[in-house]
């Protein structure tokens, strides 16, 4: 598990993301130039954060043996939408976060991106 924090242009403050990695990326070195992993963006409901899937569910156990990267962003009760006078979470989720994940982890750009959870965008 990796916890990322970075300044978000769209949100205008620190963004927090929890990432589960495939077992292959946790242990022995992997040639990331030849291996790409599909990404599952796992979204949560209204009043929790990205850690909710780990503390209240079996996400880590279910994904342990799968060759995929699970991204669990925090969205601060935004419903993943752009507020008229506030945070731009839809832009963050659809434009900024995928680029950040692509910069940190060996993932394909266009295909093999899945979103799941309450209000998946």
Secondary structure by P-SEA (a helix, b strand, c coil): cbbbbbbbcccccbbbbbbbbcccccccccccccbbbbbbbccccccccccccccccccccccccccbbbbbbbcccccccccccccaaaaaacccaaaaaaacccccccccccccccccc
